[in-house]
Amino acid sequence: MRNSASTRRSSNVEARKRMYRRRRLLVALLAVTIVALGVGAFAVISSLNSAAVSADSPDTAGETTEPKPEPTPLSAEEQLLADAGDPLACAVSFEGDGIAQEPMLQSQNTLYAALPIPAQDGRVFAGWYTSPEAAGAYQVDARVNGSELVTCTDQRMVLHAAWMSPEENAAADSQIPILMYHQFTSRPEGEDGWLRGNYAYIGDFDAQMNHIATTGFYMPTWDELSAFIDGRLFLPNRSVIITDDDADQTWFDLAVPVVDKYQVLSTSFMVTAYRQDPAPSPFVLRRSHTHDMHQAGANGDGLMVNWTAEEIAADLNTSGDILGVREVIAYPYGHHNDTAKQGVAMAGYEMARTIEPGRVQIGTDKLALPVVRIDYGMGLDALINQIG
C-alpha cells in the first residue's frame, strides 16, 4: 500500500513539472512573436516614410546644380572702411601722373596725418589738391596737408598730385618764416619786468592769426618743411609756420582759443620736465623743448652747450618718449653747437630750431632752423612787414 501511494505521488510531481515546462515554452514563444511583430511594424513604417519623402521630392536624376555667383571683391577703399567699422573713417585715395600710392585711412574731424610725399627722379612734388584743375594751377587754397581737418563725402576723398621741375622750384625762391612766440598778455600796455618783450599782446596775436588765416597763407607741416629743404617738395612763398616756446600757462589760457578760432596749425615746444599737458587743440602740435635742459650750465650758458652728445641724447629721448614723437626740437635759449647737433641726431630728431633770425630756404641746415621772433609791441603791420 505504501509503495502504491509513493508511486502516485511521484507521478503527480512529474506531471506538474511537464506542465511548468510547457508554460515556460509558451511564454518564450509569445515573447519572440511580439518582438518579431514589433520589428516588422517598424520596418513597414520606415518604408512608408521613405516612400512619402520620395514622392514629395522632385526627380533630380541627371540634373546639374547651378553654381552660385562669386561675391564681388571689395575695392581697397571699401576694404579699409569695412575693417575700420567707424562712421567717421575716411578712405583717402591718391591720383595723378606716376602715383601708385595705396589708399590710406584717415579720421574725420582730425587733422590729416602723415600724408605721403612721393618722389620721382627729375621732378619736385608740388602737393596734394582737391581736383586735377587745382593741381595743375598749384592752387594754394585747394592744397591739402596736415594743417587741415579731414572732411569726406560718403567716407571717401580723392587727392590729386601736382609736380614741377627742379628749375621751376628753384625759380620760385620760396623762403619760409617760422614765427616764434613766448608768453601772452591781455594788457595792451604790456607786462612789467625784464621779460616784458616776451609777452605778445593777445589783441595783436588775434589780428595776426586772422591775417594768416584769411589772406591765403599755406601752413606746412614739419615733414613738409624737411622735404622742402631737401628740394623734394615745393612750398609756396606765402607759407608760414607758427610756434610757441615753453608752453607757458598764458599760451593755454589766451593764445590757444585764438588758434582754435582761426584754425591755424601751430607748434608748442614743451619742456616736459615742467609740464606734459595733452594737446589743448587739434591745431596744436606738441614738440620738444628738451626734457630738463632749459637751465644754465656751469659756465652760464645752456646745458645744450655744456653736456656731451650722449647726455643730450638721453634727455631728448626722455622728452620724445613722453610726447610720443621725434621730429623737431627748439634749443633752450637758442644755444647750440656741433655737439648739440650730434646729440639731437643721436636721439632720432631730424630738425632743430634756433632763435637766429632768418627764413628757411632750400638747403638750410635742418639742425639750425632760423626764426622770425615776435615780441611785445609788434602788431599786425609789423608782422606783414616780416612775412607779407
Protein Blocks (a to p, Z undefined) as FASTA:
>chain_A
ZZmmmmmmmmmmmmmmmmmmmmmmmmmmmmmmmmmmmmmmmmmmmmmmmmmmmmmpccfe
hiacddddddddddfklmmmmmnopakbccdddedehiacdcddddehiacehiacddde
hiacebjcfbfklmmnopaklcccfkbccddeehiacdddddddfklmmmnopacddddd
fbdcfbfnbpedjklmmmccfklmmmmmmmmmmnopacddfklmmmmmnopaccdfkbcd
dddehiaaklmmmmmmmmmmnopacdddddfklpccdcfbfkbccddebjblcccdfkop
afklmbcfklmmmmmmmmmmmnopafbdcdehhiacfklmmmmmmnopabdcdfbecddd
ehiafklcccddddehiafklmmmmnZZ
